[in-house]
Amino acid sequence: LVGGKKFDMRMYVLVTSYRPLKAFLYRGAFCRFCVEQYSQDVAEIDNVFVHLTNVAIQKHAEDYNDQTGGKWSFDDLLLYLEATRGAEACAKLMNDLQAVLAHTFKSVQSIIINDKHCFELYGCDILLDSTLKPWLLEVNASPSLSATTNDDRLLKMRLISDVIGLVYAMRNLQQQQQQQQQQ
């Protein structure tokens, strides 16, 4: 919880190959916050504004903030955690996040069809517990890239640009390697 509110993180992972696994974690992640304070009260169990972080739900809350969209950048979360938990806790969190995501994609490596001409961008939703342990909630293939705020639009435009740039650069590198092997 941050400020007494439940949140999750949307992290983007680009997979360009499953065999061998080549996955890239995008640093431009963001956090989605509930509008209302978290409560374990049984009377609040059906209150979606307390328990569900999805913007599609939260935007209907009375106190929804159109300017921020109920979001923080991942960098803002790291700054907050460094100030409240320390730099070591942030470093451990980053290692744990990378491990969770690596294990996630390794777990399906043998059953996903591997096409060397394709790539996939995934949206991974992660919850942190009170000890900063990351818990994978879900993985979305072809995640929505719609934007709710200007910052959100800029983040997703950079994401698309970076994905295309990386895929294009990798393709050029492969072509150069093939040409060198032929010589």
Secondary structure, DSSP 4 states (H G I P E B T S, - for coil): -BTTB-EEEEEEEEEEEETTEEEEE-S--EEEE-SSPP---GGGTT-HHHH---HHHHTTSTT--TTTTTEEEHHHHHHHHHHHH-HHHHHHHHHHHHHHHHHHHHHTTTTS---TT--EEEEEEEEE-TT--EEEEEEEES-----SSHHHHHHHHHHHHHHHHHHHHHHHHHHHHHHHHH-
